[in-house]
Amino acid sequence: MSDEILYDRQVVNFLEELWGEGFLSPGGPEEVARVVEGIDLRDKHILDIGGGSGAIAVLMAQELGAANVTGIDVEAPVCAAARDRVRRAGLDGKIEIIEVTPGPMPFEDGTFDVVFSKDSIIHIPDKVAMAAEAFRVLKPGGHFAASDWLTNHDGEMSPEMAHYVKMEALEFQMASPSKYRAAMELAGFEDVELVNRNPWYAQVSAAELEELTGPNRVEWEARHGAEFIEHQIEIWDAMQPVLKTGEHCPHHIRGRKPA
């Protein structure tokens, strides 16, 4: 990962308007609930990898009963936004936001009950190292629960997928479900489960594109700039073919550290 800021204030403002205040990926609280479905977060210590601008940490502390949430991210602007959100929610005592550098996480073994991530580990090139670190910082019996952007195969991307990834310009490091499963099992996780969310996001993404190109486009342009919105439309246009073919396949990823 380079030192370039990928999620600057303009990008954060746009994504939050599209996906909900404090959310930098789609689905809002409902999709977070699906990712952790069946995992009791009450009175637990949660690690949120790539916590973005803080809505998920606040959700977990306020609505899902987490005792403490530690959110980590590599980008200063989103950490600042998250800290501000936590302050405004009056949750400084329950949520800590830490800006980290890529690599091993700054936590002792067996620190957390749950390791969570929402569409952020796409930025981590080494999925094996990521899974091993998640396993290390979990307590025995702890859970890993994440969603992420995947491709449905290893090897060279289709021209359409390569074009989409280039348009995003977010340094995506995409991998297949089989690669994620292998990384999780190699780390030592049990009950590894991957759930394909492509059918859901194919519909959501098409609706997002319709919103950006429809009658409300002039309002989006007024708030974010015509050139910026034009580029976002190009990205969403490029996304549609690879969602339809299934090559771009968001997944939920789950696993449990043996007790």
C-alpha positions as a printed Julia matrix, in Angstrom:
259×3 Matrix{Float64}:
   0.0     0.0     0.0
   1.34    3.43   -0.93
   1.41    6.53    1.26
  -1.23    8.19   -0.93
  -4.49    9.0     0.84
  -7.18    6.9    -0.85
 -10.17    8.06    1.18
  -9.88   11.83    1.4
 -12.63   14.06    2.77
 -14.36   14.4    -0.6
 -14.52   10.64   -1.11
 -15.66   10.07    2.49
 -18.44   12.68    2.14
 -19.69   11.12   -1.11
 -19.65    7.53    0.16
 -21.38    8.49    3.4
 -24.16   10.21    1.46
 -24.55    7.19   -0.81
 -24.24    4.47    1.85
 -25.25    6.18    5.09
 -23.57    8.49    7.56
 -20.38    6.92    8.84
 -20.45    4.02    6.35
 -17.8     3.68    3.62
 -19.24    0.46    2.18
 -22.79   -0.56    1.24
 -25.57   -2.1     3.25
 -25.57    0.02    6.4
 -26.53   -1.45    9.79
 -28.54   -4.24    8.15
 -25.52   -5.67    6.33
 -23.36   -5.38    9.46
 -26.01   -7.39   11.31
 -25.89  -10.06    8.6
 -22.11  -10.33    8.82
 -22.24  -11.0    12.58
 -25.49  -12.97   12.58
 -25.41  -15.69   15.24
 -22.42  -14.17   17.07
 -23.28  -12.64   20.43
 -21.43   -9.32   20.74
 -22.83   -8.47   24.17
 -20.12   -7.59   26.69
 -17.43   -8.54   24.17
 -14.24   -6.74   23.09
 -14.38   -6.22   19.31
 -11.6    -5.38   16.88
 -12.83   -3.56   13.76
 -10.18   -3.8    11.03
 -10.4    -0.89    8.6
 -13.06    0.79   10.72
 -13.49    3.75    8.37
 -15.36    6.75    9.7
 -16.7     5.06   12.79
 -20.38    4.23   12.29
 -19.84    0.49   12.75
 -17.93    0.91   16.0
 -20.69    3.17   17.32
 -23.35    0.69   16.14
 -21.63   -2.18   17.94
 -21.3    -0.23   21.19
 -24.75    1.38   21.13
 -27.01   -1.2    19.52
 -25.26   -4.57   19.6
 -24.06   -4.52   23.22
 -20.28   -4.62   22.75
 -18.36   -3.77   25.91
 -15.46   -2.23   23.98
 -14.62   -1.65   20.34
 -11.13   -0.97   18.99
 -11.19    0.4    15.47
  -8.01    0.47   13.4
  -7.33    2.11   10.05
  -4.26    3.21    8.1
  -5.63    6.56    6.91
  -5.58    9.69    9.07
  -8.69   11.37    7.56
 -11.01    8.45    8.32
  -9.52    7.99   11.79
 -10.16   11.67   12.5
 -13.74   11.34   11.25
 -14.24    8.22   13.39
 -12.87    9.86   16.54
 -15.2    12.82   15.98
 -18.18   10.47   15.55
 -17.27    8.58   18.74
 -16.95   11.86   20.66
 -20.32   13.1    19.44
 -21.9     9.8    20.47
 -20.41   10.11   23.96
 -18.64    6.76   23.61
 -15.01    7.7    24.24
 -14.9     5.28   27.16
 -16.06    2.31   25.06
 -14.46    2.93   21.66
 -10.82    3.54   20.78
  -9.73    4.51   17.26
  -6.09    3.78   16.42
  -4.24    4.81   13.28
  -1.9     1.93   12.39
   0.67    1.12    9.74
   0.29   -1.89    7.43
   1.71   -5.09    8.89
   1.4    -6.92   12.22
  -1.25   -5.47   14.5
  -0.13   -3.71   17.71
  -1.99   -6.04   20.08
  -1.09   -8.91   22.37
  -2.11  -12.46   21.56
  -5.66  -13.33   22.61
  -6.84   -9.75   23.09
 -10.25   -9.8    21.36
 -13.45  -11.83   21.47
 -14.4   -10.95   17.89
 -12.37   -9.7    14.93
 -14.62   -7.89   12.45
 -14.02   -6.16    9.13
 -16.38   -4.57    6.62
 -15.02   -4.42    3.08
 -11.52   -3.34    4.12
  -9.22   -6.35    3.88
  -9.34   -5.96    0.1
  -6.54   -3.45    0.7
  -4.33   -6.09    2.4
  -2.27   -7.97   -0.23
  -1.25  -10.95    1.94
  -4.44  -12.77    2.92
  -2.45  -15.53    4.67
  -0.73  -12.99    6.93
  -4.04  -11.2     7.54
  -5.76  -14.42    8.62
  -2.82  -15.4    10.83
  -2.87  -12.02   12.59
  -6.63  -12.17   13.1
  -6.23  -15.66   14.58
  -3.36  -14.51   16.84
  -5.21  -11.59   18.41
  -8.41  -13.6    19.02
  -9.11  -15.29   22.33
  -9.66  -19.07   22.17
 -13.22  -19.63   21.01
 -13.33  -16.18   19.42
 -14.9   -15.41   16.07
 -13.72  -13.8    12.84
 -16.57  -12.18   10.89
 -15.99  -10.04    7.82
 -17.29   -9.0     4.46
 -15.01   -8.19    1.57
 -14.83   -7.66   -2.2
 -13.67  -10.85   -3.94
 -13.13  -12.17   -7.44
 -14.56  -15.56   -8.35
 -11.25  -16.97   -9.59
  -7.49  -16.73   -9.13
  -5.12  -15.7   -11.89
  -5.46  -13.01  -14.5
  -8.56  -10.82  -14.38
 -10.83  -10.39  -17.37
 -10.3    -7.13  -19.3
 -13.6    -5.89  -17.86
 -12.52   -6.62  -14.28
  -9.09   -5.07  -14.81
 -10.78   -1.95  -16.19
 -13.1    -1.72  -13.17
 -10.24   -2.11  -10.68
  -8.23    0.53  -12.54
 -11.19    2.91  -12.44
 -11.57    2.47   -8.68
  -7.91    3.49   -8.17
  -8.12    2.26   -4.56
  -5.25   -0.24   -4.7
  -7.59   -3.23   -4.55
  -5.84   -6.52   -3.74
  -8.63   -8.93   -4.65
  -8.6   -12.69   -4.08
 -10.9   -15.64   -4.68
 -13.12  -17.46   -2.17
 -10.82  -20.47   -2.37
  -7.8   -18.34   -1.51
  -9.61  -16.83    1.49
 -10.73  -20.26    2.68
  -7.21  -21.64    2.37
  -5.77  -18.67    4.29
  -8.33  -19.04    7.07
  -7.8   -22.8     7.42
  -4.03  -22.44    7.32
  -4.25  -19.91   10.17
  -6.13  -22.51   12.23
  -9.74  -21.33   11.97
 -12.54  -23.87   12.23
 -16.08  -23.69   10.84
 -14.86  -21.54    7.94
 -17.8   -20.29    5.91
 -18.0   -18.04    2.84
 -21.32  -16.64    1.62
 -21.59  -15.07   -1.84
 -23.32  -11.67   -1.71
 -23.04  -10.97   -5.45
 -26.81  -11.28   -6.13
 -27.53   -8.7    -3.42
 -24.92   -6.14   -4.46
 -25.62   -6.53   -8.19
 -29.11   -5.19   -7.48
 -27.93   -2.53   -5.03
 -25.2    -1.28   -7.37
 -27.61   -0.97  -10.29
 -29.92    1.13   -8.11
 -26.97    3.29   -7.01
 -26.03    3.92  -10.63
 -29.62    4.84  -11.44
 -29.6     7.31   -8.54
 -26.39    8.98   -9.75
 -27.48    9.21  -13.39
 -31.18    9.95  -12.9
 -33.11   13.13  -12.08
 -31.12   13.65   -8.86
 -27.79   13.86  -10.7
 -27.84   17.65  -10.72
 -28.16   17.67   -6.93
 -25.25   15.22   -6.53
 -23.19   17.45   -8.81
 -24.11   20.54   -6.8
 -22.93   18.88   -3.58
 -19.84   17.08   -4.83
 -18.85   18.67   -8.16
 -19.78   17.66  -11.69
 -16.35   16.22  -12.53
 -16.25   14.12   -9.37
 -19.74   12.7    -9.98
 -18.9    11.97  -13.62
 -15.96    9.87  -12.44
 -18.11    8.01   -9.92
 -20.6     7.21  -12.67
 -17.74    5.83  -14.78
 -16.74    3.58  -11.85
 -20.29    2.33  -11.3
 -20.69    1.77  -15.06
 -17.51   -0.31  -15.08
 -18.76   -2.33  -12.11
 -22.01   -3.5   -13.72
 -20.63   -6.06  -16.25
 -18.39   -7.82  -13.71
 -21.19   -8.0   -11.17
 -23.48   -9.5   -13.82
 -20.92  -12.17  -14.77
 -20.18  -12.91  -11.1
 -16.45  -12.21  -11.45
 -16.86   -9.45   -8.88
 -18.4   -11.31   -5.94
 -18.64   -9.7    -2.5
 -18.61  -12.35    0.24
 -19.15  -12.78    3.94
 -16.25  -14.66    5.55
 -16.56  -16.41    8.91
 -14.38  -18.58   11.11
 -13.86  -19.59   14.74
 -10.66  -19.99   16.73
 -10.76  -23.33   18.57
 -11.55  -23.05   22.27
